[in-house]
Amino acid sequence: MALYLHDWLLDQLEYDNSLTWSSAESALTRGLGTCQAYESAYAKLLSAAGIENTETRDTYDGHTWNAVKLDDERYQVDCTWDDTSDNYYGNLDQRHLYICLTDERMVIAHPGHDKIYSADGYAARSTSL
């Protein structure tokens, strides 16, 4: 279900380069949003489906995405970075490059996350790939 909702959301949204629309409501009603809108909309969809999730906010790089709990494991999911206008390279669906990653893998794309997930009290630790 988490993958279905991820793909459905990407089909509905375009990134808002004007940085005007940043809520779940703008994402779901206007089809436009910043990373905050992608994260918030995905969180609402996951919660409605009964899937536990939390926001991961990288204050160092100014970006946000979701940590999703599936089968008692947490995974990092960045819908914003999965949503590109050129989603396919040959047979590779690039819309799934940032779904269900560990914290260590997410740091490759978002270096500031290293300071966040290694801090004491970080609740969304993602170790399973």
N, C-alpha and C positions, 0 to 999 in steps of 0.2 A: 504494500500500500504506500509506503514512503517513497518508493521509486515512481509509482504511478502519479502521486501528487506532485513530485518533483518535475516530472515530464509535463504534466498538465499545466503547471504554473509557468514553465518556460514557454509553452505554446501560447499563453495568454499575454505575456509581458514583453515590453521593450524597455531597455534602460533609459532613464530620463537624464540626458546629458545636461539639461538646464538645472538639474538638482532642485527642482521645485516640489516634486511629489515623492514623499518619503514614508507614507503610511501603508498599512495593509489595505485600507479602504481605497486609496488611490490606485494601488496595484490591481485590486480586484474589480474596481468599477471603471477606471480609466485605461487600464492596461499599460500604465507607465509607472516607473518607480526607480528609486535609488537602491543601493544595497540594503538600506534599512527597510524599504518597502518589500523587497524580495524576502528578507529574513522574517519580517512580521507576518506577511501573507502565508509563507510556508509554515510558520509556527501555528497560525490559526487553523490552517488545513490539517496539520498533523494532530493538533489537540482535538479537533472535531472528530478525527478518526480514532482517538484514544491512544495516540502515540506520544509518549513523553518526550519533551524536547526543551532545550534552553537556548538562550541567545549566547553566542560567543562574540564579544566586542573587542576588537583589536584596536585599542586606543593609540598604539604606537604608529600603525599604518592607516588609521582612519577607515576601518572597514568592519563589517559585521556579517555573520552567517549563523547557521544553526548547529547545535550538537543534538543528535537524535539518539534516543535509546531504543535499541532493537535487540530482542533476545538477551536482555540483561547486560548488553555491551553498549557503550557510547561510541558514536561515529560523528565526525565532522562533515558537514554538507554545506557547500557554498553554491547556492543556486545562481547568484549573480555571475560568478565567473564561469559557470556552466552555460550561461545564456549568451551565445555568440551568434552573429548573423551568418557565419560560415561554420555550421555545426558538423559538417562531415568532411573527412579526409580519407578518400578511398572508402573502405568499409568501416572505418573507425568512427563511431559516434562520439564526437568531442563533448557532447552534452553530459557525459558521465565521467569526466576527468576529476571532478571535485565532489564526488558523492561517496560517503562511507570511508573517509580517510582517517588515519590515526593523527594524533597531534603532530608527531614527527614529520609526517608527509605534508600536513597542512603548512608547516613552517617553511617548506620549500617555496610555496607560493606567497606566504604571508610571514616574512621574517620576524615581525613584531610579536607574533603569536608565541614565539619561544619564551619570551619574558612572562607571558600570561599563564601558559599551561604548566610551567615549572614552578610557579609561585605556590606557597603554602595556601591551602584552603581552596584550590581550584577544584570545583565540583564535577566538571564534565570531562574528566580524563578519558581520552580515547586511545586505547592500546591495541585493539583488535582490528585487523584489516580483512 
